[in-house]
Amino acid sequence: MPGMHGIDAWRHQHIFDNGNPAAERGARLVLWITLAMMIGEIVAGIAFNSMALLADGWHMGTHAFAIGLSAFAYAMARRFANDGRFAFGTWKIEILASFTSALFLLVVAAAMVWESVDHLLAPQPIRFREAMLVAALGLGVNLVCAWILGGAHHHHHDHDHDHGHAHSHGHGEDLNLKSAYVHVLADAATSILAIAALAGGAWFGWNWLDPVMGIVGALLVAVWSWGLARDAGRILLDCEMDHPVVAEVREVIEAHPEWLATTRIADLHVWRVGKGSFAVILGLVTHDPELAAADVRRELARHEELVHVSVEINYCGCDDPAQPARPD
């Protein structure tokens, strides 16, 4: 506008999460390892006419899809970080991916139960030596992948804690990394259970142990994936009003010595915009004509997890501070 001064001092970027480069690199590496294992097992299964190798190869394919989804989410969140269409940043692309991955893992768990019950009701001959070799190989690959992803988690955790915090609730989990990690751990756990079941069948003739362990593994996978879906779903639905940071926002206003008798919270919204980062919309009713939004933001700035704060102040015209007037 002609004659209008610049307003850059009041503007700020909407990138509230810096991503997790170590986790993105780890997810890509694990993806390539998983794809190589999948192709190798499928080729070997066809060459040796082994259904066990073929089945495990396609099973590896489901994990490659889930881990690939995590890597894709990191890349998309980074690519669109400066896209103005995302009002509060792109971090929730990662959360959406982790939620999708958790639902996919629940489907895999259901399929495991279905197949295990089928084998329990209609037992089939098991080639124990070959199956144990496949399970041991899969376990080794998954342990390597878990080590890679675990290293990415610790790298991110240590980097976050290089910064001081006056009020710390711990930095938020990287749920996208956790979803990839859960897939790898779930596969490792089912491999361990499979090895135990196959050993029992080979040495003691307990053929029923294989499908039973399949059901146990499926229940374990379901529990892990349900927890992941619940955590990601809470963030996607902005279910954060029971988070400790909400009580801290209230305390700033309600315990402030200058505002205690004159100012009340009329409206409060808190939601997550990054790992350990929150946005706040705060509506106040006050009898203090000198109270300014800048004063409130300055007090809330002590809590560095509050990265985007909007304050609305409604000045009450009644005479008694204990009885705020109703808005017209």
C-alpha positions as CSV (number, residue, x, y, z in Angstrom):
1,M,0.0,0.0,0.0
2,P,1.3,3.5,-0.8
3,G,2.7,5.2,2.3
4,M,2.6,2.0,4.4
5,H,5.8,1.0,6.1
6,G,7.2,-2.5,6.0
7,I,5.8,-5.2,8.2
8,D,8.6,-7.8,8.0
9,A,9.4,-7.4,11.7
10,W,5.9,-8.9,12.4
11,R,6.2,-11.8,10.0
12,H,7.7,-15.2,10.7
13,Q,8.1,-18.4,8.8
14,H,5.8,-21.4,9.4
15,I,8.5,-24.1,9.6
16,F,8.0,-25.4,13.1
17,D,9.9,-28.7,12.7
18,N,13.3,-29.2,11.2
19,G,12.7,-32.8,10.3
20,N,15.0,-35.7,11.1
21,P,17.8,-36.1,8.4
22,A,19.4,-39.0,10.2
23,A,16.1,-40.9,10.3
24,E,15.4,-40.1,6.6
25,R,18.8,-41.5,5.6
26,G,18.3,-44.5,7.9
27,A,14.8,-45.2,6.4
28,R,16.2,-45.0,2.9
29,L,19.0,-47.4,3.7
30,V,16.7,-49.9,5.5
31,L,14.3,-49.7,2.4
32,W,17.1,-50.7,0.1
33,I,18.2,-53.6,2.4
34,T,14.6,-54.8,2.7
35,L,14.0,-54.6,-1.1
36,A,17.3,-56.5,-1.7
37,M,16.2,-59.2,0.8
38,M,12.7,-59.4,-0.7
39,I,14.1,-59.9,-4.3
40,G,16.7,-62.4,-3.1
41,E,14.1,-64.5,-1.3
42,I,11.6,-64.5,-4.2
43,V,14.3,-65.4,-6.7
44,A,15.6,-68.2,-4.4
45,G,12.1,-69.4,-3.8
46,I,11.4,-69.7,-7.5
47,A,14.8,-71.3,-8.2
48,F,14.5,-73.9,-5.3
49,N,10.7,-74.3,-5.5
50,S,10.4,-73.2,-1.9
51,M,7.1,-71.8,-0.7
52,A,8.7,-70.8,2.6
53,L,11.2,-68.5,0.8
54,L,8.5,-67.1,-1.5
55,A,6.1,-66.4,1.4
56,D,8.8,-64.6,3.4
57,G,9.9,-62.7,0.4
58,W,6.4,-61.3,-0.2
59,H,6.2,-60.7,3.6
60,M,9.4,-58.6,3.3
61,G,7.5,-56.7,0.5
62,T,4.9,-55.5,3.0
63,H,7.7,-54.1,5.2
64,A,9.4,-52.5,2.3
65,F,6.1,-50.7,1.5
66,A,5.8,-49.4,5.1
67,I,9.4,-48.3,5.4
68,G,9.2,-46.7,2.0
69,L,6.2,-44.8,3.1
70,S,8.2,-43.4,6.1
71,A,11.0,-42.3,3.8
72,F,8.5,-40.8,1.3
73,A,6.9,-38.8,4.1
74,Y,10.2,-37.3,5.2
75,A,11.0,-36.3,1.6
76,M,7.6,-34.7,1.1
77,A,7.7,-32.8,4.4
78,R,11.1,-31.4,3.4
79,R,10.1,-30.6,-0.2
80,F,7.0,-28.6,0.8
81,A,8.4,-27.0,3.9
82,N,8.2,-23.5,2.3
83,D,4.9,-24.0,0.6
84,G,2.5,-21.4,1.9
85,R,-0.5,-23.6,1.4
86,F,0.5,-25.5,4.6
87,A,-0.6,-22.9,7.2
88,F,1.2,-24.7,10.1
89,G,4.0,-26.4,8.3
90,T,4.4,-29.9,6.8
91,W,5.3,-32.0,9.8
92,K,1.9,-33.7,9.9
93,I,2.7,-35.4,6.6
94,E,5.0,-37.5,8.7
95,I,2.3,-38.2,11.2
96,L,-0.2,-39.1,8.5
97,A,2.4,-41.6,7.2
98,S,2.9,-43.2,10.6
99,F,-0.9,-43.5,11.1
100,T,-1.2,-45.1,7.7
101,S,1.6,-47.5,8.5
102,A,0.0,-48.4,11.8
103,L,-3.2,-49.3,10.1
104,F,-1.3,-51.3,7.5
105,L,0.4,-53.2,10.3
106,L,-2.9,-54.0,11.9
107,V,-4.1,-55.5,8.6
108,V,-0.9,-57.6,8.5
109,A,-1.6,-58.8,12.1
110,A,-5.1,-59.8,11.1
111,A,-3.8,-61.7,8.1
112,M,-1.3,-63.5,10.4
113,V,-4.1,-64.6,12.7
114,W,-6.2,-65.8,9.7
115,E,-3.4,-67.8,8.3
116,S,-2.3,-69.2,11.6
117,V,-5.9,-70.3,12.5
118,D,-6.2,-72.0,9.1
119,H,-2.9,-73.9,9.7
120,L,-4.1,-74.8,13.2
121,L,-7.4,-76.3,11.9
122,A,-5.9,-77.9,8.8
123,P,-2.2,-78.8,9.6
124,Q,0.2,-78.9,6.7
125,P,3.6,-80.5,6.5
126,I,6.4,-78.1,7.4
127,R,10.0,-78.2,6.0
128,F,11.6,-77.3,9.3
129,R,15.2,-76.9,8.2
130,E,14.4,-74.7,5.3
131,A,11.9,-72.6,7.3
132,M,14.3,-72.2,10.2
133,L,17.0,-71.0,7.8
134,V,14.6,-68.4,6.3
135,A,13.5,-67.2,9.8
136,A,17.1,-66.9,11.0
137,L,18.1,-65.0,7.9
138,G,15.1,-62.7,8.3
139,L,16.0,-62.1,11.9
140,G,19.5,-61.2,11.1
141,V,18.4,-58.6,8.4
142,N,15.8,-57.1,10.8
143,L,18.3,-56.8,13.6
144,V,20.7,-54.9,11.3
145,C,17.8,-52.6,10.2
146,A,16.7,-52.1,13.8
147,W,20.3,-51.1,14.6
148,I,20.3,-48.6,11.8
149,L,17.0,-47.0,12.8
150,G,17.8,-47.1,16.5
151,G,21.0,-45.1,15.7
152,A,18.9,-42.5,13.9
153,H,16.6,-42.2,16.9
154,H,19.5,-41.7,19.3
155,H,21.2,-39.2,17.0
156,H,18.0,-37.1,16.9
157,H,17.4,-37.4,20.6
158,D,21.0,-36.3,21.5
159,H,20.8,-33.4,19.0
160,D,17.5,-32.1,20.6
161,H,19.0,-32.2,24.1
162,D,21.9,-29.9,23.1
163,H,19.5,-27.0,23.7
164,G,18.6,-25.8,27.2
165,H,15.0,-25.7,28.4
166,A,13.5,-23.7,31.2
167,H,10.4,-25.9,31.1
168,S,10.9,-29.3,29.5
169,H,8.4,-32.0,28.9
170,G,10.9,-34.0,26.8
171,H,11.0,-33.6,23.1
172,G,8.2,-35.2,21.1
173,E,8.7,-38.6,19.6
174,D,9.4,-38.9,15.9
175,L,6.4,-41.1,15.1
176,N,7.4,-41.5,11.5
177,L,10.7,-43.1,12.6
178,K,8.8,-45.1,15.2
179,S,6.5,-46.5,12.6
180,A,9.4,-47.9,10.6
181,Y,11.1,-49.1,13.8
182,V,7.9,-50.9,14.9
183,H,7.7,-52.7,11.5
184,V,11.3,-53.9,11.8
185,L,10.9,-54.9,15.5
186,A,7.6,-56.7,14.8
187,D,9.2,-58.7,12.0
188,A,12.2,-59.5,14.3
189,A,9.8,-60.6,17.1
190,T,7.8,-62.9,14.8
191,S,11.1,-64.4,13.5
192,I,12.2,-65.2,17.0
193,L,8.8,-66.8,17.8
194,A,8.9,-68.7,14.5
195,I,12.4,-70.1,15.2
196,A,11.2,-71.2,18.7
197,A,8.1,-72.8,17.2
198,L,10.0,-74.5,14.4
199,A,12.6,-75.9,16.8
200,G,9.7,-77.3,18.9
201,G,8.2,-78.9,15.9
202,A,11.5,-80.3,14.6
203,W,12.8,-81.7,17.9
204,F,9.6,-82.7,19.7
205,G,7.0,-83.1,17.0
206,W,5.0,-80.1,18.2
207,N,3.7,-79.0,14.8
208,W,0.8,-77.1,16.4
209,L,3.3,-74.7,18.0
210,D,4.0,-73.0,14.7
211,P,0.5,-71.6,14.1
212,V,0.1,-70.9,17.9
213,M,3.3,-68.8,17.8
214,G,1.9,-67.1,14.7
215,I,-1.2,-66.0,16.7
216,V,1.0,-64.8,19.6
217,G,3.2,-62.8,17.2
218,A,0.1,-61.3,15.5
219,L,-1.3,-60.2,18.9
220,L,2.1,-58.6,19.8
221,V,2.1,-56.8,16.4
222,A,-1.5,-55.6,16.9
223,V,-0.6,-54.2,20.4
224,W,2.4,-52.2,19.0
225,S,0.5,-51.0,15.9
226,W,-2.6,-50.0,17.9
227,G,-0.4,-47.8,20.2
228,L,1.2,-46.2,17.2
229,A,-2.2,-45.5,15.6
230,R,-3.5,-44.1,18.8
231,D,-0.5,-41.7,19.3
232,A,-0.6,-40.5,15.6
233,G,-4.4,-40.2,15.7
234,R,-4.3,-37.9,18.7
235,I,-2.0,-35.6,16.9
236,L,-3.9,-35.6,13.6
237,L,-7.1,-34.8,15.5
238,D,-5.4,-32.1,17.6
239,C,-6.3,-33.9,20.9
240,E,-3.8,-32.1,23.0
241,M,-5.8,-30.2,25.6
242,D,-4.7,-32.7,28.3
243,H,-1.1,-32.1,27.6
244,P,1.0,-30.5,30.5
245,V,1.8,-27.4,28.3
246,V,-1.9,-26.4,28.5
247,A,-1.7,-26.2,32.3
248,E,1.4,-24.1,31.9
249,V,-0.4,-21.6,29.6
250,R,-3.2,-21.3,32.1
251,E,-0.7,-20.8,34.9
252,V,1.0,-17.9,33.1
253,I,-2.3,-16.0,33.0
254,E,-4.1,-17.2,36.2
255,A,-1.0,-16.9,38.5
256,H,0.4,-13.7,37.2
257,P,0.4,-11.2,40.1
258,E,-0.7,-8.2,37.9
259,W,-3.4,-10.1,36.1
260,L,-4.8,-12.4,38.9
261,A,-7.7,-10.1,39.8
262,T,-8.4,-8.5,36.4
263,T,-7.9,-11.1,33.6
264,R,-9.5,-14.5,32.8
265,I,-9.1,-17.0,30.1
266,A,-12.2,-17.1,27.9
267,D,-10.9,-19.4,25.1
268,L,-7.9,-21.6,24.7
269,H,-6.8,-23.8,21.9
270,V,-3.5,-25.7,21.9
271,W,-2.3,-28.1,19.2
272,R,0.9,-29.7,18.0
273,V,2.8,-28.4,15.0
274,G,6.1,-30.2,15.4
275,K,7.9,-32.7,17.6
276,G,7.6,-31.0,21.0
277,S,6.3,-27.7,19.4
278,F,2.8,-26.3,19.9
279,A,0.6,-23.5,18.6
280,V,-1.7,-21.5,20.9
281,I,-4.8,-19.4,20.3
282,L,-5.6,-17.6,23.6
283,G,-8.7,-15.5,24.2
284,L,-8.7,-13.2,27.3
285,V,-11.3,-11.1,29.0
286,T,-9.8,-8.3,31.1
287,H,-10.5,-5.2,33.2
288,D,-7.0,-3.9,32.7
289,P,-7.1,-1.3,29.9
290,E,-3.3,-1.3,29.7
291,L,-3.0,-5.1,29.0
292,A,-1.5,-5.7,25.6
293,A,-1.2,-8.8,23.5
294,A,2.6,-8.3,23.4
295,D,2.7,-8.5,27.2
296,V,1.0,-11.9,27.1
297,R,3.2,-13.2,24.3
298,R,6.3,-12.1,26.2
299,E,5.3,-14.1,29.3
300,L,4.4,-17.1,27.2
301,A,7.7,-16.9,25.4
302,R,9.4,-18.4,28.5
303,H,7.9,-21.7,27.3
304,E,10.0,-22.3,24.2
305,E,7.8,-25.2,23.1
306,L,5.1,-22.6,22.2
307,V,6.3,-21.6,18.8
308,H,3.1,-19.8,17.4
309,V,1.0,-17.8,19.8
310,S,-2.1,-15.7,18.9
311,V,-3.6,-13.6,21.6
312,E,-7.1,-12.0,21.5
313,I,-7.9,-9.5,24.3
314,N,-11.5,-8.5,25.0
315,Y,-11.8,-5.4,27.3
316,C,-14.7,-5.8,29.7
317,G,-16.7,-2.6,30.5
318,C,-18.4,-3.6,33.7
319,D,-17.4,-2.1,37.1
320,D,-16.9,-5.4,39.1
321,P,-13.9,-7.5,38.0
322,A,-15.4,-10.5,39.7
323,Q,-18.4,-10.3,37.4
324,P,-17.3,-10.0,33.8
325,A,-19.9,-8.4,31.5
326,R,-21.4,-10.5,28.8
327,P,-20.4,-9.6,25.2
328,D,-23.0,-7.6,23.3
